[in-house]
């Protein structure tokens, strides 16, 4: 079997463009992959335009190790966000091809299931006015949809420091959400790399009474010594990793033991096998894995297959229950969250197929999403 063509499609939404690939083979089997490139869709498409003829066409989709190795080595460039996302989209599609050819779900090819359901948390649910009342009501709606864990960034457009009034507002938002959902729903606090260590430590301590399950990216991702400083002075578990794009760059994080939970993004780390390797390495440090996932249905399906077969998996992020309905319709087949869990995906392959009519109805949008703009949490991006 050989790869004979790769087609790309971009689905436009209010704040993100979702890039899908279809990898076609000479035996008529087609695999799908996906990467969500925040504000860098052109860069991804440009990378694929050069990488596909040089590395992908003519390759055996079953030889995933060889294909990924060649894509990383032969460009003679330091792998980055764009390269690793392009590799991931192709790599995920190859697993889909392999599963379809063998009649098996992808997780069976990666070692088999170690759980019979996959814990999920909701994100993107708080696109409301930034008041305690509105956040509380939105949290109740998310729980009513079946979620038993919710993540939120209550910090507005904060960066490095917060004014006293803003600190009080943040605490009031989290307190309102805790009161709305009760003691048995997990609350996860997203910080988006906003703060200097002193502010991150202060805010974590102020939020401790509401029992967050983690604080995520408390400081910018470029200085792991600063992250370690936070981790050593807070009692809430620290999570990070969505902006680390190779397993080699996780080395220092592990050696410093600066985080309790890593959040690699399969679609930015080179795909399923690279992330599976990273998870095994993390397990040697007793670190849990909670993959970052802002993708549409194909990326979400890939995440579920990884979660099914990863022993130190913790919980899976999910946006698409709080996005436009056509996002899920673009590639139907992802199971629904029930009582806080996804059932295992069913195959063969990833278990999803692109609906080209949906893609045609919702073409790419020229948007720019800025997490440091006022009201960014409404997820209505500025026009680029």
C-alpha positions as CSV (number, residue, x, y, z in Angstrom):
1,X,0.0,0.0,0.0
2,X,1.3,3.5,-0.9
3,X,0.1,7.0,-0.3
4,X,-0.8,8.6,-3.6
5,X,-2.5,11.9,-2.6
6,X,-3.1,14.2,0.3
7,X,-6.0,16.7,0.3
8,X,-6.5,19.5,2.8
9,X,-9.7,21.2,4.0
10,X,-10.2,24.1,6.4
11,X,-13.4,24.5,8.4
12,X,-14.0,28.0,9.7
13,X,-15.6,28.7,13.1
14,X,-16.1,31.9,15.2
15,X,-12.7,31.8,16.7
16,X,-10.6,28.9,15.2
17,X,-9.9,27.4,11.9
18,X,-9.7,23.6,11.9
19,X,-7.5,22.0,9.2
20,X,-8.3,18.5,8.1
21,X,-6.3,16.2,5.8
22,X,-7.3,13.2,3.8
23,X,-4.5,10.8,3.0
24,X,-5.4,8.6,0.0
25,X,-3.8,5.3,-0.9
26,X,-3.5,3.2,-4.0
27,X,-5.7,0.6,-2.5
28,X,-8.6,3.0,-2.1
29,X,-8.4,3.4,1.7
30,X,-8.5,7.0,2.9
31,X,-7.4,8.2,6.3
32,X,-8.3,11.5,8.0
33,X,-6.2,13.7,10.3
34,X,-6.6,17.1,11.8
35,X,-4.6,20.0,13.4
36,X,-6.0,23.2,14.9
37,X,-3.6,26.0,14.2
38,X,-4.5,29.1,16.2
39,X,-3.8,32.1,14.0
40,X,-1.3,30.1,11.8
41,X,-3.4,28.2,9.3
42,X,-1.4,29.5,6.3
43,X,1.8,28.3,7.9
44,X,0.4,24.8,8.3
45,X,-0.9,24.7,4.7
46,X,2.4,26.0,3.4
47,X,4.3,23.3,5.4
48,X,2.1,20.6,4.0
49,X,2.4,21.9,0.5
50,X,6.2,21.3,0.6
51,X,6.3,18.3,3.0
52,X,3.8,16.1,1.2
53,X,5.6,15.7,-2.2
54,X,9.0,15.5,-0.5
55,X,8.2,13.1,2.3
56,X,4.7,11.6,2.2
57,X,3.8,10.6,-1.4
58,X,4.9,7.1,-2.2
59,X,5.2,6.2,1.5
60,X,3.7,3.1,3.1
61,X,1.1,4.4,5.6
62,X,1.8,1.3,7.8
63,X,5.5,2.4,8.3
64,X,4.6,5.3,10.6
65,X,7.9,5.3,12.6
66,X,9.9,5.6,9.3
67,X,7.6,8.3,7.9
68,X,7.7,10.5,11.0
69,X,11.4,10.0,11.4
70,X,12.1,11.2,7.9
71,X,9.7,14.2,8.2
72,X,11.5,15.3,11.3
73,X,15.1,14.6,10.2
74,X,15.2,15.3,6.5
75,X,14.1,18.9,6.6
76,X,17.2,19.7,8.7
77,X,15.3,22.1,10.8
78,X,14.5,22.3,14.5
79,X,11.0,20.8,14.8
80,X,8.5,23.5,15.8
81,X,4.8,24.1,16.3
82,X,4.1,24.2,12.5
83,X,6.2,21.2,11.5
84,X,5.0,19.0,14.3
85,X,1.4,19.9,13.6
86,X,1.8,19.0,9.9
87,X,3.5,15.7,10.8
88,X,0.7,15.0,13.3
89,X,-2.1,15.5,10.8
90,X,-0.5,13.0,8.4
91,X,0.5,10.6,11.1
92,X,-3.0,10.4,12.6
93,X,-4.4,9.8,9.1
94,X,-2.0,6.9,8.7
95,X,-3.3,5.3,11.9
96,X,-6.8,5.7,10.5
97,X,-5.7,3.9,7.3
98,X,-4.1,1.1,9.2
99,X,-7.1,0.6,11.4
100,X,-9.5,0.5,8.4
101,X,-7.3,-1.9,6.5
102,X,-7.1,-4.3,9.5
103,X,-10.7,-3.8,10.6
104,X,-9.6,-2.6,14.1
105,X,-10.0,0.6,16.2
106,X,-6.7,2.5,16.5
107,X,-6.4,1.9,20.2
108,X,-6.1,-1.8,19.6
109,X,-3.1,-1.1,17.4
110,X,-1.5,1.0,20.2
111,X,-1.6,-1.8,22.8
112,X,-5.3,-2.3,23.6
113,X,-7.7,-0.7,26.0
114,X,-6.8,-0.3,29.7
115,X,-10.2,1.3,30.6
116,X,-13.7,0.9,29.4
117,X,-14.6,4.6,29.5
118,X,-12.7,7.9,29.3
119,X,-13.2,10.7,31.8
120,X,-13.9,14.1,30.2
121,X,-13.9,17.7,31.1
122,X,-15.8,20.6,29.5
123,X,-14.1,23.7,28.1
124,X,-15.5,26.6,26.2
125,X,-18.7,26.6,28.3
126,X,-18.3,30.0,29.9
127,X,-18.9,32.3,26.8
128,X,-21.1,34.6,28.9
129,X,-20.7,37.9,30.7
130,X,-17.9,37.8,33.2
131,X,-20.0,37.9,36.3
132,X,-20.5,35.4,39.1
133,X,-24.2,35.0,38.2
134,X,-23.5,34.3,34.5
135,X,-20.6,31.9,35.2
136,X,-22.7,30.0,37.7
137,X,-25.6,29.5,35.3
138,X,-23.2,28.5,32.5
139,X,-21.6,25.9,34.8
140,X,-25.0,24.5,35.7
141,X,-25.7,24.1,32.0
142,X,-22.5,22.2,31.4
143,X,-23.2,19.8,34.3
144,X,-26.7,19.3,32.8
145,X,-25.0,18.2,29.6
146,X,-23.4,15.3,31.5
147,X,-20.0,16.8,32.6
148,X,-18.6,16.1,36.0
149,X,-15.5,18.3,35.4
150,X,-15.2,21.8,34.1
151,X,-12.3,24.0,33.2
152,X,-12.3,27.8,33.2
153,X,-10.0,30.8,32.9
154,X,-11.5,33.4,35.2
155,X,-8.6,35.9,34.8
156,X,-9.9,38.1,32.0
157,X,-7.1,39.7,30.0
158,X,-4.7,39.6,32.9
159,X,-0.9,39.5,32.3
160,X,1.9,39.1,34.9
161,X,-0.1,41.0,37.7
162,X,-3.7,41.7,38.6
163,X,-5.2,44.7,40.3
164,X,-6.8,44.1,43.7
165,X,-10.3,44.5,42.2
166,X,-9.5,41.9,39.6
167,X,-8.2,39.5,42.2
168,X,-11.5,39.8,44.1
169,X,-13.5,39.3,40.9
170,X,-11.6,36.1,40.0
171,X,-12.2,34.6,43.4
172,X,-15.9,35.6,43.2
173,X,-16.2,33.8,39.8
174,X,-14.6,30.6,41.0
175,X,-16.6,30.7,44.2
176,X,-19.8,31.1,42.2
177,X,-19.0,28.1,40.0
178,X,-18.2,25.9,43.0
179,X,-21.4,26.8,44.7
180,X,-23.4,26.2,41.4
181,X,-22.0,22.7,40.7
182,X,-21.5,21.5,44.3
183,X,-18.7,19.6,45.9
184,X,-18.6,16.6,43.6
185,X,-17.8,18.3,40.3
186,X,-14.2,18.9,39.5
187,X,-13.1,22.5,38.8
188,X,-9.9,23.0,36.8
189,X,-8.2,26.5,36.7
190,X,-6.7,27.6,33.4
191,X,-4.1,30.4,33.7
192,X,-2.9,30.4,30.0
193,X,0.7,31.3,31.0
194,X,-0.5,34.7,32.2
195,X,1.4,35.4,35.4
196,X,4.8,36.0,37.0
197,X,5.5,33.4,39.7
198,X,4.5,35.7,42.6
199,X,1.0,36.4,41.2
200,X,0.5,32.7,40.2
201,X,1.3,31.6,43.7
202,X,-0.9,34.2,45.3
203,X,-3.9,33.4,43.0
204,X,-3.4,29.7,43.6
205,X,-3.5,30.2,47.4
206,X,-6.6,32.4,47.1
207,X,-8.4,29.7,45.1
208,X,-7.4,26.8,47.3
209,X,-10.7,26.9,49.3
210,X,-12.6,26.0,46.2
211,X,-10.5,22.8,45.7
212,X,-9.3,23.1,42.1
213,X,-8.1,19.9,40.5
214,X,-5.1,21.8,39.0
215,X,-3.7,25.1,38.0
216,X,-2.7,25.1,34.3
217,X,0.2,27.0,32.8
218,X,0.5,29.4,35.8
219,X,3.5,31.1,34.1
220,X,4.6,31.5,30.5
221,X,6.0,28.2,29.1
222,X,9.5,29.5,28.2
223,X,11.1,29.4,31.7
224,X,10.7,26.0,33.5
225,X,12.6,27.3,36.5
226,X,9.8,29.8,37.1
227,X,7.3,27.0,36.8
228,X,9.2,24.9,39.4
229,X,9.2,27.9,41.7
230,X,5.4,27.9,41.5
231,X,5.0,24.2,41.9
232,X,7.1,24.2,45.1
233,X,5.0,26.8,46.8
234,X,1.4,25.7,46.0
235,X,-0.6,22.8,47.2
236,X,-2.8,22.5,44.0
237,X,-1.4,20.2,41.3
238,X,0.4,22.0,38.5
239,X,-0.4,21.1,34.8
240,X,1.4,22.3,31.7
241,X,2.6,21.2,28.3
242,X,0.3,22.3,25.5
243,X,3.0,24.6,24.2
244,X,5.8,22.1,24.3
245,X,6.0,20.5,20.9
246,X,8.5,17.7,21.0
247,X,9.3,15.0,23.5
248,X,12.8,16.2,23.6
249,X,11.6,19.6,25.0
250,X,9.8,17.8,27.8
251,X,13.1,16.5,29.2
252,X,13.9,19.5,31.3
253,X,10.3,19.6,32.7
254,X,10.6,16.0,33.8
255,X,14.1,16.4,35.3
256,X,13.0,19.5,37.3
257,X,9.8,17.7,38.4
258,X,8.1,21.1,37.8
259,X,4.6,19.7,37.0
260,X,2.3,17.0,38.3
261,X,0.3,16.6,35.0
262,X,1.4,17.1,31.4
263,X,-0.9,18.2,28.7
264,X,0.7,17.4,25.3
265,X,-1.4,18.2,22.3
266,X,-1.4,15.1,20.0
267,X,-1.9,17.4,17.0
268,X,1.1,19.6,17.8
269,X,3.5,16.9,19.1
270,X,3.8,14.8,15.9
271,X,0.8,12.5,16.4
272,X,-0.3,9.5,18.4
273,X,2.9,7.5,18.6
274,X,5.0,10.4,19.6
275,X,2.5,11.2,22.4
276,X,2.3,7.6,23.4
277,X,6.1,7.6,23.8
278,X,5.9,10.8,25.9
279,X,3.3,9.3,28.1
280,X,5.4,6.3,28.9
281,X,8.3,8.5,29.7
282,X,6.2,10.6,32.0
283,X,5.0,7.5,33.8
284,X,8.6,6.9,34.9
285,X,8.3,10.2,36.9
286,X,4.7,9.3,38.2
287,X,3.3,12.1,36.1
288,X,-0.2,11.9,34.7
289,X,-1.3,12.8,31.2
290,X,-4.3,15.0,30.4
291,X,-4.0,15.8,26.7
292,X,-4.7,19.3,25.4
293,X,-7.5,19.2,22.8
294,X,-8.9,22.3,21.1
295,X,-9.5,20.3,17.9
296,X,-12.7,19.4,16.1
297,X,-14.0,15.8,15.8
298,X,-11.0,14.1,14.1
299,X,-8.5,15.4,16.7
300,X,-10.9,14.5,19.4
301,X,-11.3,11.0,18.1
302,X,-7.5,10.6,18.0
303,X,-7.4,11.8,21.6
304,X,-9.9,9.2,22.7
305,X,-7.9,6.4,21.1
306,X,-4.8,7.5,23.0
307,X,-6.7,7.8,26.3
308,X,-8.1,4.3,25.8
309,X,-4.7,2.7,25.8
310,X,-2.6,4.9,28.1
311,X,-2.1,3.8,31.7
312,X,-1.3,7.2,33.2
313,X,-4.1,9.0,31.4
314,X,-6.0,11.4,33.7
315,X,-8.8,13.2,31.9
316,X,-9.7,14.4,28.3
317,X,-10.5,18.0,27.4
318,X,-13.5,18.6,25.1
319,X,-14.7,21.9,23.5
320,X,-17.1,20.8,20.8
321,X,-20.3,20.4,22.9
322,X,-20.0,24.2,23.4
323,X,-19.1,25.1,19.8
324,X,-21.2,25.5,16.7
325,X,-23.2,22.4,15.9
326,X,-21.6,22.0,12.5
327,X,-18.2,21.4,14.1
328,X,-19.2,17.9,15.3
329,X,-21.2,17.3,12.1
330,X,-18.0,17.9,10.0
331,X,-16.8,14.4,10.9
332,X,-19.5,12.4,12.7
333,X,-18.7,9.3,14.8
334,X,-17.2,10.7,18.0
335,X,-19.1,9.2,20.9
336,X,-21.0,11.6,23.3
337,X,-20.2,12.3,26.9
338,X,-22.4,10.5,29.3
339,X,-22.2,11.0,33.1
340,X,-18.8,12.6,32.8
341,X,-17.3,10.0,30.5
342,X,-16.8,9.1,26.8
343,X,-17.4,5.5,25.9
344,X,-14.6,3.9,24.0
345,X,-14.5,4.9,20.4
346,X,-15.7,2.3,17.9
347,X,-13.8,1.6,14.7
348,X,-12.3,0.6,12.5
349,X,-9.6,3.2,12.4
350,X,-10.5,6.4,14.2
351,X,-14.2,5.8,13.7
352,X,-15.0,9.1,11.9
353,X,-15.3,10.3,8.3
354,X,-15.3,13.8,6.9
355,X,-18.6,15.2,5.7
356,X,-17.5,17.3,2.7
357,X,-20.9,19.0,2.4
358,X,-20.4,20.5,5.9
359,X,-16.9,21.6,5.0
360,X,-18.1,23.3,1.9
361,X,-20.9,25.2,3.8
362,X,-18.4,26.5,6.4
363,X,-15.2,27.7,4.7
364,X,-12.2,29.1,6.4
365,X,-12.6,32.5,8.1
366,X,-10.1,35.2,8.5
367,X,-10.0,35.6,12.3
368,X,-7.4,36.4,14.9
369,X,-7.9,35.0,18.4
370,X,-6.1,36.9,21.2
371,X,-6.2,35.5,24.8
372,X,-5.1,38.8,26.1
373,X,-7.9,40.9,24.6
374,X,-10.9,42.0,26.7
375,X,-13.7,39.5,26.6
376,X,-11.6,36.9,24.8
377,X,-13.6,34.2,26.7
378,X,-16.6,35.0,24.6
379,X,-14.7,33.3,21.8
380,X,-15.7,35.7,19.1
381,X,-12.3,36.4,17.4
382,X,-11.4,39.6,15.8
383,X,-11.3,39.7,12.0
384,X,-7.8,39.3,10.7
